[in-house]
Amino acid sequence: MDRTLARRLFGSIWIADAVLEWLPGTAASFAGLLRGAGQGAPLPLRALIHLGGALFLPHPLLWNDLLGAAELLIGLGIFLGRPLKAALTASLLLSAAIWIFGQGLGNPAPLFSGQATDLNSMPLYLIISLLLWPKPLLRAGSARILLAALWLTSAGLLWQPAVHNGLRQLVLANASGQPGALAALISWGGRQLPLGPLGAGGLSLLLAALATLLLGNWAPRATLWFSAALCGLIWLFGQGLGGIPTGTATDPNSMPLYLLLTWMVLLPRAPELSARGQGASTSGDPESRAGTLPARSAPHIGVG
C-alpha cells in the first residue's frame, strides 16, 4: 500500500473516532466504559485503572469532549502529514491510555473478565503509528508477526468457557439498537452459529489459519482477500459494524484496523529508488521524502 494512502486512511479513522465521541449516545456512556475497565484485572492494573477513574469520572462529559478534540487533532495531523511526528506521538500516547483506561485491554469486555474475544482496537493503532513514523520505528515484517500474534491471541481467547458458551448470544446482542434490516441480518447470522465449543472452535481455527498465513508470508494477495472476508464477517456479525448505526460507538472497533494493517504489511510498495536516483522533484506531501512502507521481507524491529 502506498504510504500516503495508508496515512490518510489512518488519519480518517482517528477523525471518525472524534465524530463518534461527540454523539449524544456515546457521551452518555463514557462514564460506564471507565467504570467497567478494571473488571477482573490483577490488583496493580486495577489500581491504575481506578486511579484514572478518580480523575475522569467526576466530569465525564468534559473529558469526553476533550478526548474527541484530541482525536480530531491527531486525525488531522496524520491525514495532512503536518506535524506528522507530533501527531503520531500523540497517537501512541492516547492509544495506550484508551486501551488501559477505556478498554481494559480487551473487547467486548476487559481482558481479565474472562469474556474478551480480542485485545480491542488500540494495539492496532499503536502498531500502525509505529509503521507510519517518517523513519519507521517498526518494519513491515515485524508488524506482520505482531499482527499474527494478535490473531492467535483472539483464537485462544475464544476458548474461554464464558466466550464459547456465549458466542451466539454475543452475536445476537449486536442486533440490539440496529436499524431493522441490519438487526434482522445480524440476528439471522447469530442463529446460524453452532452452540458451544463447536462455533467458537470453528472461528478459532479460521483465525489460527490466517495467523499461519501471515507468519509464513505465503500468497500475500490471497491472504489479504481471506483477511478481508474474515474481517468483514466479524465486523458485521461479531461487532455489529462497531455499533456505529446504534449511535453509541466510540470507534469503528477493531476489524477495520485489522484490515488496514494487513494491507500495509502484506502489500507494501517498494521505494521508488529510480526516481530518487534521478533527483526527481517531490510534492508538498511530507511523505514524498520518507519513502513507502518498508519491504515485507525484513522481519526486524529497529529504530532508524
N, C-alpha and C positions, 0 to 999 in steps of 0.2 A: 504494500500500500504506500502511496506517496505520503511523505512525511507531513506535508502541509495539509493534505486532506485528513489525515489521522488527527492532527492537532485541532483542526476546525470541528471535526465531529466530536472530539472530546470536550472542546470548549462549549459546543452546543448542548451537550449533556449537562454540564455544570449550569448553564443558563436555564435549561429546563428544570433543574433542581430548584433554582431560585424561584421560578414562577410557581412551581408546585408548593413551595414552602409558604407562599403568601396566600394560598387559597384558604378560605374560612375553615373548611373541614380539617385541613392539615394543622393550622394554627391551634385549633381546639384540642387536637390530640397530642400536641408537643409534650405536655407535662406527663401524659400517660406513658409515652415512649421512654422518658427519662426514669420514671419510677420502676419500670419493669426490666431495665437493662441489667441489673445485678442479680437476677434470678438464678440461683444455683451456683453462682460464681465462687471460687475459692476466696477465703477471707481477705487477703491483700487486695485482690481485684475488686471485690465487693466494697471494701472500704474506700477505694479510689473512686468508684462509681458513685457511692453515696456522698463523697466529698464534692464531686461535680454537681450532684443533685442539689446539695445545700446551697450552691452558688446560683444555679439556674432556676430552680423551682419557685423561689419567691416571686419572680417576674417572668413567667414563661412566655407570654406574648411578646414582651420586649426582646427577649433572647431569640425567639423565633424570627422576628423581623430582622434582627441583626444578622442572624445566620443566613437568611435569604439575601441580604445585601452583600455579605461576604461571598456567597456562592455566585452572585451575579458579577461581582468584580473579578473573581477568579476566572469565570467563564469568558468574560470579555477579554481579559488579559491573554488567556490561552488562544482564544479564537483569533484575535488580532495579532498575536505574537509580540505585543508590546505592553508592558515589560514582561517578557516571557519567563525569565528566571524567577522574578518576584512572584508571578502568578503560579508557577509550578511549585515553588517553595510553600506558598500558602495552600496549594492543593494538597501537598504532602501532610502538612500540619493539621489542616482541617479534616482531611480524610481519616487520619489516625484518631483525632478527637471524636469524630462522629462514630467511628467503629467501636470505640470503647464506651463512650457515654450514652450514645443514642441507639446503638445496635446490640450492645452486649456481646460483640464478636460473632454473632450468629444471625440466622434467618430461617424461618419467620419468627423464631423465638431465640432468646440468648443462648449462646453456645453450650453453657453448662446446665441448661434446664433439662436436657435430655430430649428436647423436641426440635432442635435445629436441623435443617436439611442441608445447609451450606454455611459458609463463613460470611455471607452477605456481600454487598457490592463494594465496600470500601477497600479491601485488599486489591481489587482490580484497579480502582482509582490510583492507589499507591504505585502499582507496577507500571501503569500507563504513564504516570507522571515521570517516573524514572526513565522510561524509554524515550520520552519526548524532550528530555533535557537537551539543551543545544549541543552539548558534547555528551552523549548518552551515558548515564551512570549505570545503566543496565543494558547488556547486549541482548539481541533478539533470541539467541539460543538459550540464554539463561532464563529469559522471560517465558520461553516456551516450556521449560522444565517447571517453573513455578506455576504456570497455568495448568499443566498436567497434575501437579501436586494438589491444586485446588479441586480439580475434578475428582481425584482419588479420595480426597477428604470428604467430599459430598457423597461419593459412593459408599464410604464407610459409615457416615452419619445416618444413611438410610436404613442401616441395620439396627439402629436403636429400637428397642421394643415399642416405645411410645410413638415412634415415627412409622415403622412398618405396619403397626396395627391401626394407625390413624391416618394413613396416607390418603385413602379415598375420602375421608371426612375433610381433610385439609383441602383437597381439590374442590369438593362440593362447597366448602365455606367461601371459596373465592368467587362464587356466583353471587354472594350477598352484596346488594347495592349496585350491581352492574345493570346496564340497560337490558331490556327484556330479551332481545335476540342473543346478546352476548351471554347473559346469565343462563339461558337455555342451552347454549352450546357448551359452556363450561360444566353445567350440571350433567349433560349427556356424556361428556368426556370422563367425568368423575365416576359415573355409573359403569363405565366400561373397564375401569381399573380393577384388577383382581384384588380380593380382600387378603389381608395378612401379608406374610413374607413373600408370597408369590409376586405381587405387584411391585413391592419395593425392591425385591431381588432382581426382577427383570430390568427395572430402571437402573439399578446399581451396576448391572453388567454392561449396559449401554454406556454409562459414564466411564467405567473402567476401560472399555474398548476405545473410547475417544482419547482417554489419557494415554493409552498404549500407543495409539497412532501418533500422538503429539511427541511422546518420548522418542519414538523411533524416527520421527520426521519422515514417515512414508507417505507418498502420494499426497502432497500438501493440498492440492486443489480439491481432491476427493474428500480429504479430511475437513477442509473448510465447508464444503457442502453438507457433510454429515453433521458438523457442528452447528451450521445454520439451521438445519431441520430440527435438531435436538433442542437448541436454544429457543427456537420459535414455539415448539410444542410445550416446553416447560414454562416459557413466559406466558403463554396463553392459559394453559390449564393449571400449572403449578403456582403461578404468581398473579394470575388474573390481570395480565398486562400491567403489572406493577401496581394495580389498584388505581391507575390514572382515571379511568372512566367513573370511578366512585367519588372522585373529588377529595379523597383522603390520603393520597400518596405523597410521600416526601421526596421520592426519586423514582426513576423508571424501574428500580430493582436491578438485580444482578445480571440477567440474561443479555440485555443489550451490550453491557460492558464485556461479558464473556465473548460475545461475537466480535466486537471491535478488537479486542486484544488478540483473538485467534487470527483475525485477518492481518493484523500488524505483524505477528511473529511468523506466520506461515508464508505470506507472500510479500515480503519487504522488497522494495525496489532498490536495485543497486545504485550507488552513487554515479552520477554522470561524469566519469573521470575524463572522458574526451572533451567535454565542454569546459571542464576546469583547465585542462591542459592547454586549450586554445585561448584561455583567458576570456571566456565568454562573459558577456555582461550579465549582471544579476538584477533581478527586480527588487522592488522595495520590500518584498516579503523577507522577514528575518530568517526564514528557513532556507533561503537560497544559498547561504554560505555554510549552513550547518550540515548539508548533505541530506541523505534519506535515512530511513531506518537501517540499522546495521544488518549485515547479511545473516541469514538464519543459520549458517553453518558454524557460527562462532559461539560455542557454549561456554561463555566466560562472563563472569561478573567483574567489572573493573571500573575504576574512576579514570577519566581521561580518555 
